[in-house]
Amino acid sequence: MAKPFKYTAVGKFGLFRPSMVEIQNFFNSLKLYGEAKIDLYDQKHILVHFSDERDLTRVKLRGSYFVKKNPVRIWKWEVGFRPDHESSLAPVWIALPGLPIEFWGS
């Protein structure tokens, strides 16, 4: 049953949600490889269905955006998603200037 949500992300607006037209226009402005279909989940959450996995990956990696000056946090949808339960995971970016190349890698 989760297969249709394979390339779906959840977006949560912090203050208030812009109109669906403004949200769709924002995703259209990202120059995606495929299409992004937006569904309203509740007053603060949206579901973004990407047609191309590369778009989901790109949007998910950045994580935070602004739509009409309203912050929105975006992450990959997972089975069991509930809007009233916050994730215990958070992305962390660190910089290590001058790190020798032999320590680079994933």
Rosetta blueprint (number, residue, H / E / L):
1 M L
2 A L
3 K H
4 P H
5 F H
6 K L
7 Y L
8 T E
9 A E
10 V E
11 G E
12 K E
13 F E
14 G L
15 L L
16 F L
17 R L
18 P L
19 S L
20 M H
21 V H
22 E H
23 I H
24 Q H
25 N H
26 F H
27 F H
28 N H
29 S L
30 L L
31 K L
32 L L
33 Y L
34 G L
35 E L
36 A E
37 K E
38 I E
39 D E
40 L E
41 Y L
42 D L
43 Q L
44 K L
45 H E
46 I E
47 L E
48 V E
49 H E
50 F E
51 S L
52 D L
53 E H
54 R H
55 D H
56 L H
57 T H
58 R H
59 V H
60 K H
61 L H
62 R H
63 G L
64 S E
65 Y E
66 F E
67 V E
68 K L
69 K L
70 N E
71 P E
72 V E
73 R E
74 I E
75 W E
76 K E
77 W L
78 E L
79 V L
80 G L
81 F L
82 R L
83 P L
84 D L
85 H L
86 E L
87 S L
88 S L
89 L L
90 A L
91 P L
92 V L
93 W L
94 I L
95 A L
96 L L
97 P L
98 G L
99 L L
100 P L
101 I H
102 E H
103 F H
104 W L
105 G L
106 S L
